[in-house]
């Protein structure tokens, strides 16, 4: 990476941080102004502060359909951006190593999940819904949990997801650091 690109990337990251900080500050400022003006608002509308506080608490909330749309849209845009930024390196790796790297990636991704599903179902006799939640948690895949909950029409998979997700995050952090330092 040449210094000019590094400088552009660094300034872009600072701009993003600045915008996020500004948005957080504006949200806090807005909430503070509304809370300070509650007594004045209640006098103006001839009602008690609790009623105005209840209305102010719902001020700015996004309906559940809008939240769902923004969450899924944001997640999909994030995945697309990561995919596009990694595409050049993936194509170069595929060209140098050929089909071997691709097949090794498939095996290394699927093998632990298949073993976990067989072990959990046969040896531990786990409920399939809880087992699928646990496998999604162990792989630290929140999108898989969302899909499981939609298909099951229940939040039951999140019970199996919680503990493996915590362990998966800890192991991912520790082993990620180890692998980076070894390389």
FIKOLZA-1660 file (N, C-alpha, C; in steps of 0.1 Angstrom, whole numbers, plus 5000, padded with zeros to 4 digits):
% residues 183
   i   px   py   pz ch aa at
   1 5009 4988 5000  A  X  N
   1 5000 5000 5000  A  X CA
   1 5009 5012 5000  A  X  C
   2 5006 5021 4991  A  X  N
   2 5015 5033 4990  A  X CA
   2 5010 5043 5001  A  X  C
   3 5018 5053 5005  A  X  N
   3 5015 5062 5015  A  X CA
   3 5003 5071 5012  A  X  C
   4 5001 5074 4999  A  X  N
   4 4989 5083 4995  A  X CA
   4 4976 5076 4998  A  X  C
   5 4975 5063 4995  A  X  N
   5 4963 5055 4997  A  X CA
   5 4961 5053 5012  A  X  C
   6 4972 5051 5020  A  X  N
   6 4971 5050 5034  A  X CA
   6 4966 5062 5041  A  X  C
   7 4970 5074 5036  A  X  N
   7 4966 5087 5041  A  X CA
   7 4951 5089 5038  A  X  C
   8 4946 5086 5026  A  X  N
   8 4932 5087 5023  A  X CA
   8 4924 5078 5031  A  X  C
   9 4928 5066 5033  A  X  N
   9 4921 5056 5041  A  X CA
   9 4920 5061 5056  A  X  C
  10 4931 5066 5061  A  X  N
  10 4932 5071 5075  A  X CA
  10 4922 5083 5077  A  X  C
  11 4923 5092 5067  A  X  N
  11 4914 5104 5069  A  X CA
  11 4899 5100 5067  A  X  C
  12 4896 5090 5059  A  X  N
  12 4883 5085 5058  A  X CA
  12 4878 5078 5071  A  X  C
  13 4887 5071 5077  A  X  N
  13 4883 5065 5090  A  X CA
  13 4880 5075 5100  A  X  C
  14 4888 5086 5101  A  X  N
  14 4886 5096 5110  A  X CA
  14 4873 5104 5107  A  X  C
  15 4870 5105 5095  A  X  N
  15 4857 5112 5091  A  X CA
  15 4845 5103 5096  A  X  C
  16 4846 5090 5094  A  X  N
  16 4835 5081 5098  A  X CA
  16 4834 5082 5113  A  X  C
  17 4845 5082 5120  A  X  N
  17 4844 5083 5135  A  X CA
  17 4838 5096 5139  A  X  C
  18 4842 5107 5133  A  X  N
  18 4836 5120 5136  A  X CA
  18 4821 5120 5134  A  X  C
  19 4817 5115 5123  A  X  N
  19 4802 5115 5120  A  X CA
  19 4794 5107 5130  A  X  C
  20 4800 5095 5133  A  X  N
  20 4793 5087 5143  A  X CA
  20 4792 5094 5157  A  X  C
  21 4804 5100 5161  A  X  N
  21 4804 5108 5173  A  X CA
  21 4794 5119 5173  A  X  C
  22 4794 5126 5162  A  X  N
  22 4784 5137 5161  A  X CA
  22 4770 5133 5162  A  X  C
  23 4767 5121 5155  A  X  N
  23 4753 5116 5156  A  X CA
  23 4750 5112 5171  A  X  C
  24 4759 5106 5178  A  X  N
  24 4757 5102 5192  A  X CA
  24 4755 5115 5200  A  X  C
  25 4763 5125 5198  A  X  N
  25 4762 5137 5205  A  X CA
  25 4748 5144 5203  A  X  C
  26 4744 5144 5190  A  X  N
  26 4731 5151 5187  A  X CA
  26 4719 5143 5193  A  X  C
  27 4720 5130 5194  A  X  N
  27 4710 5122 5200  A  X CA
  27 4709 5125 5215  A  X  C
  28 4721 5126 5222  A  X  N
  28 4721 5129 5236  A  X CA
  28 4716 5143 5238  A  X  C
  29 4720 5152 5230  A  X  N
  29 4716 5166 5231  A  X CA
  29 4701 5167 5230  A  X  C
  30 4695 5161 5220  A  X  N
  30 4681 5161 5217  A  X CA
  30 4673 5155 5229  A  X  C
  31 4678 5144 5235  A  X  N
  31 4671 5138 5247  A  X CA
  31 4672 5148 5259  A  X  C
  32 4684 5154 5260  A  X  N
  32 4685 5164 5271  A  X CA
  32 4676 5175 5270  A  X  C
  33 4675 5181 5258  A  X  N
  33 4666 5193 5256  A  X CA
  33 4651 5189 5259  A  X  C
  34 4647 5177 5254  A  X  N
  34 4633 5173 5256  A  X CA
  34 4631 5171 5271  A  X  C
  35 4640 5164 5278  A  X  N
  35 4639 5162 5293  A  X CA
  35 4638 5175 5301  A  X  C
  36 4647 5184 5297  A  X  N
  36 4647 5197 5304  A  X CA
  36 4634 5205 5302  A  X  C
  37 4628 5204 5290  A  X  N
  37 4616 5211 5287  A  X CA
  37 4603 5204 5291  A  X  C
  38 4604 5192 5297  A  X  N
  38 4591 5185 5300  A  X CA
  38 4582 5193 5309  A  X  C
  39 4587 5200 5320  A  X  N
  39 4577 5208 5328  A  X CA
  39 4570 5219 5320  A  X  C
  40 4578 5226 5311  A  X  N
  40 4572 5237 5303  A  X CA
  40 4561 5231 5293  A  X  C
  41 4565 5220 5287  A  X  N
  41 4556 5213 5278  A  X CA
  41 4543 5209 5285  A  X  C
  42 4544 5203 5297  A  X  N
  42 4532 5199 5304  A  X CA
  42 4523 5210 5308  A  X  C
  43 4529 5222 5312  A  X  N
  43 4521 5234 5315  A  X CA
  43 4514 5239 5302  A  X  C
  44 4521 5239 5291  A  X  N
  44 4515 5244 5279  A  X CA
  44 4503 5235 5274  A  X  C
  45 4504 5222 5275  A  X  N
  45 4493 5213 5271  A  X CA
  45 4484 5209 5282  A  X  C
  46 4486 5215 5294  A  X  N
  46 4477 5213 5306  A  X CA
  46 4475 5198 5309  A  X  C
  47 4487 5192 5311  A  X  N
  47 4487 5178 5315  A  X CA
  47 4499 5175 5324  A  X  C
  48 4499 5164 5330  A  X  N
  48 4510 5161 5340  A  X CA
  48 4523 5157 5333  A  X  C
  49 4534 5158 5340  A  X  N
  49 4547 5156 5335  A  X CA
  49 4548 5141 5330  A  X  C
  50 4541 5132 5337  A  X  N
  50 4542 5117 5334  A  X CA
  50 4537 5115 5320  A  X  C
  51 4526 5121 5316  A  X  N
  51 4520 5120 5303  A  X CA
  51 4530 5125 5292  A  X  C
  52 4535 5137 5295  A  X  N
  52 4544 5143 5285  A  X CA
  52 4557 5134 5284  A  X  C
  53 4561 5129 5295  A  X  N
  53 4573 5120 5296  A  X CA
  53 4571 5107 5287  A  X  C
  54 4559 5102 5289  A  X  N
  54 4555 5090 5281  A  X CA
  54 4555 5093 5266  A  X  C
  55 4550 5104 5262  A  X  N
  55 4550 5108 5248  A  X CA
  55 4564 5110 5243  A  X  C
  56 4572 5118 5251  A  X  N
  56 4586 5121 5248  A  X CA
  56 4594 5108 5247  A  X  C
  57 4591 5098 5255  A  X  N
  57 4598 5085 5254  A  X CA
  57 4596 5078 5241  A  X  C
  58 4585 5080 5235  A  X  N
  58 4582 5074 5222  A  X CA
  58 4586 5083 5210  A  X  C
  59 4590 5095 5213  A  X  N
  59 4595 5104 5203  A  X CA
  59 4607 5098 5196  A  X  C
  60 4606 5098 5182  A  X  N
  60 4617 5093 5175  A  X CA
  60 4619 5079 5173  A  X  C
  61 4609 5071 5178  A  X  N
  61 4611 5056 5177  A  X CA
  61 4606 5052 5163  A  X  C
  62 4613 5042 5158  A  X  N
  62 4610 5037 5145  A  X CA
  62 4601 5025 5146  A  X  C
  63 4590 5024 5138  A  X  N
  63 4581 5012 5139  A  X CA
  63 4589 5000 5136  A  X  C
  64 4583 4988 5141  A  X  N
  64 4591 4976 5140  A  X CA
  64 4593 4972 5125  A  X  C
  65 4584 4975 5116  A  X  N
  65 4587 4972 5102  A  X CA
  65 4598 4979 5096  A  X  C
  66 4599 4992 5100  A  X  N
  66 4611 5001 5096  A  X CA
  66 4624 4996 5102  A  X  C
  67 4623 4992 5115  A  X  N
  67 4635 4986 5121  A  X CA
  67 4640 4974 5114  A  X  C
  68 4630 4965 5111  A  X  N
  68 4634 4952 5104  A  X CA
  68 4640 4956 5090  A  X  C
  69 4634 4965 5083  A  X  N
  69 4640 4969 5070  A  X CA
  69 4654 4974 5071  A  X  C
  70 4656 4984 5080  A  X  N
  70 4669 4990 5082  A  X CA
  70 4679 4980 5087  A  X  C
  71 4675 4971 5096  A  X  N
  71 4685 4961 5101  A  X CA
  71 4689 4952 5089  A  X  C
  72 4680 4946 5082  A  X  N
  72 4683 4937 5071  A  X CA
  72 4691 4944 5060  A  X  C
  73 4686 4957 5057  A  X  N
  73 4693 4964 5046  A  X CA
  73 4707 4968 5051  A  X  C
  74 4709 4972 5063  A  X  N
  74 4722 4975 5068  A  X CA
  74 4731 4963 5068  A  X  C
  75 4726 4951 5072  A  X  N
  75 4734 4939 5073  A  X CA
  75 4738 4935 5059  A  X  C
  76 4729 4936 5049  A  X  N
  76 4731 4932 5036  A  X CA
  76 4741 4941 5029  A  X  C
  77 4740 4954 5032  A  X  N
  77 4750 4964 5026  A  X CA
  77 4764 4961 5032  A  X  C
  78 4764 4958 5045  A  X  N
  78 4777 4955 5051  A  X CA
  78 4784 4943 5045  A  X  C
  79 4776 4933 5043  A  X  N
  79 4781 4920 5037  A  X CA
  79 4786 4923 5023  A  X  C
  80 4778 4931 5015  A  X  N
  80 4782 4934 5002  A  X CA
  80 4795 4942 5001  A  X  C
  81 4797 4952 5010  A  X  N
  81 4809 4960 5011  A  X CA
  81 4821 4951 5014  A  X  C
  82 4819 4943 5024  A  X  N
  82 4830 4934 5028  A  X CA
  82 4834 4924 5016  A  X  C
  83 4824 4919 5010  A  X  N
  83 4826 4910 4998  A  X CA
  83 4833 4917 4987  A  X  C
  84 4829 4930 4984  A  X  N
  84 4836 4937 4973  A  X CA
  84 4850 4941 4977  A  X  C
  85 4852 4944 4989  A  X  N
  85 4866 4948 4993  A  X CA
  85 4875 4936 4993  A  X  C
  86 4870 4924 4996  A  X  N
  86 4878 4912 4997  A  X CA
  86 4879 4905 4983  A  X  C
  87 4871 4909 4974  A  X  N
  87 4870 4902 4961  A  X CA
  87 4884 4901 4953  A  X  C
  88 4891 4912 4953  A  X  N
  88 4903 4913 4946  A  X CA
  88 4913 4903 4952  A  X  C
  89 4914 4903 4965  A  X  N
  89 4924 4893 4971  A  X CA
  89 4919 4879 4969  A  X  C
  90 4906 4877 4970  A  X  N
  90 4901 4863 4968  A  X CA
  90 4904 4858 4954  A  X  C
  91 4902 4867 4944  A  X  N
  91 4905 4863 4930  A  X CA
  91 4920 4860 4928  A  X  C
  92 4928 4868 4934  A  X  N
  92 4943 4866 4933  A  X CA
  92 4947 4853 4940  A  X  C
  93 4941 4850 4951  A  X  N
  93 4944 4837 4958  A  X CA
  93 4939 4825 4950  A  X  C
  94 4927 4827 4945  A  X  N
  94 4922 4816 4936  A  X CA
  94 4930 4813 4924  A  X  C
  95 4935 4824 4918  A  X  N
  95 4944 4823 4906  A  X CA
  95 4957 4816 4909  A  X  C
  96 4963 4819 4921  A  X  N
  96 4976 4813 4925  A  X CA
  96 4974 4799 4930  A  X  C
  97 4964 4796 4937  A  X  N
  97 4963 4782 4943  A  X CA
  97 4953 4773 4936  A  X  C
  98 4945 4779 4928  A  X  N
  98 4935 4771 4920  A  X CA
  98 4923 4766 4929  A  X  C
  99 4918 4755 4925  A  X  N
  99 4906 4750 4931  A  X CA
  99 4909 4744 4945  A  X  C
 100 4921 4741 4948  A  X  N
 100 4925 4736 4961  A  X CA
 100 4921 4745 4973  A  X  C
 101 4923 4757 4972  A  X  N
 101 4920 4767 4983  A  X CA
 101 4905 4768 4984  A  X  C
 102 4898 4768 4973  A  X  N
 102 4883 4769 4974  A  X CA
 102 4877 4757 4981  A  X  C
 103 4881 4745 4977  A  X  N
 103 4876 4732 4983  A  X CA
 103 4880 4731 4997  A  X  C
 104 4893 4735 5001  A  X  N
 104 4897 4735 5015  A  X CA
 104 4889 4744 5023  A  X  C
 105 4885 4756 5018  A  X  N
 105 4876 4765 5025  A  X CA
 105 4863 4759 5028  A  X  C
 106 4857 4752 5018  A  X  N
 106 4844 4746 5020  A  X CA
 106 4845 4735 5031  A  X  C
 107 4855 4726 5030  A  X  N
 107 4856 4715 5039  A  X CA
 107 4859 4721 5054  A  X  C
 108 4868 4731 5055  A  X  N
 108 4870 4736 5068  A  X CA
 108 4859 4744 5074  A  X  C
 109 4850 4749 5066  A  X  N
 109 4838 4756 5070  A  X CA
 109 4827 4747 5074  A  X  C
 110 4825 4736 5066  A  X  N
 110 4814 4727 5069  A  X CA
 110 4817 4716 5079  A  X  C
 111 4829 4711 5079  A  X  N
 111 4832 4699 5087  A  X CA
 111 4829 4701 5102  A  X  C
 112 4833 4712 5109  A  X  N
 112 4830 4714 5123  A  X CA
 112 4815 4714 5125  A  X  C
 113 4807 4721 5116  A  X  N
 113 4793 4721 5118  A  X CA
 113 4786 4708 5117  A  X  C
 114 4791 4700 5107  A  X  N
 114 4785 4687 5105  A  X CA
 114 4788 4678 5117  A  X  C
 115 4800 4678 5122  A  X  N
 115 4804 4670 5133  A  X CA
 115 4796 4674 5145  A  X  C
 116 4794 4687 5148  A  X  N
 116 4787 4692 5159  A  X CA
 116 4772 4688 5158  A  X  C
 117 4766 4688 5146  A  X  N
 117 4752 4684 5144  A  X CA
 117 4751 4669 5147  A  X  C
 118 4760 4661 5142  A  X  N
 118 4759 4647 5144  A  X CA
 118 4761 4643 5159  A  X  C
 119 4772 4649 5165  A  X  N
 119 4774 4647 5179  A  X CA
 119 4763 4652 5188  A  X  C
 120 4758 4663 5186  A  X  N
 120 4747 4669 5194  A  X CA
 120 4734 4661 5193  A  X  C
 121 4731 4656 5181  A  X  N
 121 4719 4648 5179  A  X CA
 121 4720 4634 5184  A  X  C
 122 4732 4627 5181  A  X  N
 122 4733 4613 5184  A  X CA
 122 4738 4611 5198  A  X  C
 123 4748 4618 5202  A  X  N
 123 4754 4616 5215  A  X CA
 123 4747 4623 5226  A  X  C
 124 4744 4636 5224  A  X  N
 124 4738 4644 5234  A  X CA
 124 4722 4644 5234  A  X  C
 125 4717 4639 5223  A  X  N
 125 4702 4638 5221  A  X CA
 125 4696 4652 5223  A  X  C
 126 4702 4662 5217  A  X  N
 126 4697 4676 5218  A  X CA
 126 4685 4678 5209  A  X  C
 127 4676 4687 5213  A  X  N
 127 4665 4691 5205  A  X CA
 127 4671 4698 5192  A  X  C
 128 4666 4694 5181  A  X  N
 128 4672 4700 5168  A  X CA
 128 4672 4715 5168  A  X  C
 129 4661 4722 5173  A  X  N
 129 4661 4736 5172  A  X CA
 129 4672 4742 5181  A  X  C
 130 4673 4737 5193  A  X  N
 130 4684 4742 5202  A  X CA
 130 4698 4738 5197  A  X  C
 131 4699 4727 5190  A  X  N
 131 4712 4723 5184  A  X CA
 131 4716 4732 5173  A  X  C
 132 4706 4735 5164  A  X  N
 132 4710 4745 5154  A  X CA
 132 4713 4758 5159  A  X  C
 133 4706 4763 5169  A  X  N
 133 4710 4775 5176  A  X CA
 133 4724 4775 5182  A  X  C
 134 4727 4764 5188  A  X  N
 134 4741 4762 5194  A  X CA
 134 4752 4762 5183  A  X  C
 135 4749 4756 5172  A  X  N
 135 4759 4755 5161  A  X CA
 135 4761 4770 5155  A  X  C
 136 4750 4777 5154  A  X  N
 136 4751 4790 5149  A  X CA
 136 4758 4799 5159  A  X  C
 137 4756 4797 5172  A  X  N
 137 4763 4805 5182  A  X CA
 137 4778 4801 5182  A  X  C
 138 4781 4788 5181  A  X  N
 138 4795 4784 5181  A  X CA
 138 4803 4790 5169  A  X  C
 139 4796 4792 5158  A  X  N
 139 4802 4797 5146  A  X CA
 139 4801 4813 5146  A  X  C
 140 4795 4818 5156  A  X  N
 140 4793 4833 5158  A  X CA
 140 4786 4839 5145  A  X  C
 141 4775 4833 5142  A  X  N
 141 4768 4837 5130  A  X CA
 141 4754 4842 5134  A  X  C
 142 4753 4855 5137  A  X  N
 142 4740 4861 5141  A  X CA
 142 4729 4860 5131  A  X  C
 143 4733 4861 5118  A  X  N
 143 4724 4860 5107  A  X CA
 143 4717 4847 5107  A  X  C
 144 4725 4836 5110  A  X  N
 144 4719 4823 5110  A  X CA
 144 4709 4821 5121  A  X  C
 145 4711 4828 5133  A  X  N
 145 4702 4828 5144  A  X CA
 145 4689 4835 5139  A  X  C
 146 4690 4846 5133  A  X  N
 146 4678 4853 5128  A  X CA
 146 4670 4844 5118  A  X  C
 147 4677 4837 5109  A  X  N
 147 4670 4828 5100  A  X CA
 147 4663 4817 5107  A  X  C
 148 4670 4811 5117  A  X  N
 148 4664 4800 5125  A  X CA
 148 4652 4805 5132  A  X  C
 149 4652 4816 5138  A  X  N
 149 4641 4822 5146  A  X CA
 149 4629 4824 5136  A  X  C
 150 4632 4829 5124  A  X  N
 150 4621 4831 5114  A  X CA
 150 4615 4818 5110  A  X  C
 151 4623 4808 5107  A  X  N
 151 4618 4795 5103  A  X CA
 151 4610 4788 5114  A  X  C
 152 4615 4789 5126  A  X  N
 152 4609 4782 5137  A  X CA
 152 4597 4790 5142  A  X  C
 153 4596 4803 5138  A  X  N
 153 4586 4812 5143  A  X CA
 153 4586 4812 5158  A  X  C
 154 4598 4812 5164  A  X  N
 154 4600 4812 5178  A  X CA
 154 4614 4817 5181  A  X  C
 155 4616 4821 5194  A  X  N
 155 4629 4826 5198  A  X CA
 155 4637 4814 5205  A  X  C
 156 4631 4802 5204  A  X  N
 156 4638 4791 5211  A  X CA
 156 4652 4788 5206  A  X  C
 157 4656 4790 5193  A  X  N
 157 4670 4788 5190  A  X CA
 157 4680 4797 5197  A  X  C
 158 4675 4809 5202  A  X  N
 158 4684 4818 5209  A  X CA
 158 4689 4812 5223  A  X  C
 159 4681 4802 5228  A  X  N
 159 4685 4796 5241  A  X CA
 159 4697 4787 5238  A  X  C
 160 4698 4780 5227  A  X  N
 160 4709 4772 5224  A  X CA
 160 4721 4781 5219  A  X  C
 161 4718 4793 5214  A  X  N
 161 4728 4802 5208  A  X CA
 161 4737 4809 5218  A  X  C
 162 4731 4812 5230  A  X  N
 162 4738 4822 5239  A  X CA
 162 4752 4817 5244  A  X  C
 163 4752 4806 5250  A  X  N
 163 4765 4801 5256  A  X CA
 163 4776 4798 5245  A  X  C
 164 4773 4791 5235  A  X  N
 164 4783 4788 5224  A  X CA
 164 4787 4801 5218  A  X  C
 165 4778 4811 5217  A  X  N
 165 4782 4824 5211  A  X CA
 165 4792 4831 5219  A  X  C
 166 4791 4831 5232  A  X  N
 166 4800 4837 5241  A  X CA
 166 4814 4830 5240  A  X  C
 167 4814 4817 5241  A  X  N
 167 4826 4809 5240  A  X CA
 167 4833 4812 5226  A  X  C
 168 4824 4812 5216  A  X  N
 168 4830 4814 5202  A  X CA
 168 4836 4827 5201  A  X  C
 169 4830 4838 5207  A  X  N
 169 4837 4851 5206  A  X CA
 169 4850 4852 5213  A  X  C
 170 4850 4845 5225  A  X  N
 170 4863 4845 5233  A  X CA
 170 4874 4837 5225  A  X  C
 171 4870 4826 5220  A  X  N
 171 4880 4818 5212  A  X CA
 171 4884 4825 5199  A  X  C
 172 4875 4831 5193  A  X  N
 172 4878 4838 5181  A  X CA
 172 4887 4850 5183  A  X  C
 173 4885 4857 5194  A  X  N
 173 4894 4868 5198  A  X CA
 173 4908 4863 5201  A  X  C
 174 4909 4852 5210  A  X  N
 174 4922 4847 5214  A  X CA
 174 4930 4841 5202  A  X  C
 175 4923 4832 5195  A  X  N
 175 4930 4825 5184  A  X CA
 175 4932 4834 5172  A  X  C
 176 4924 4844 5170  A  X  N
 176 4927 4854 5160  A  X CA
 176 4940 4861 5163  A  X  C
 177 4942 4865 5175  A  X  N
 177 4954 4872 5179  A  X CA
 177 4966 4863 5177  A  X  C
 178 4965 4850 5182  A  X  N
 178 4976 4840 5181  A  X CA
 178 4979 4838 5166  A  X  C
 179 4970 4836 5157  A  X  N
 179 4972 4834 5143  A  X CA
 179 4979 4846 5137  A  X  C
 180 4974 4858 5140  A  X  N
 180 4980 4870 5134  A  X CA
 180 4995 4871 5138  A  X  C
 181 4997 4868 5151  A  X  N
 181 5011 4870 5156  A  X CA
 181 5020 4859 5151  A  X  C
 182 5015 4847 5148  A  X  N
 182 5023 4836 5143  A  X CA
 182 5027 4839 5128  A  X  C
 183 5017 4845 5121  A  X  N
 183 5020 4848 5107  A  X CA
 183 5029 4860 5106  A  X  C
% end
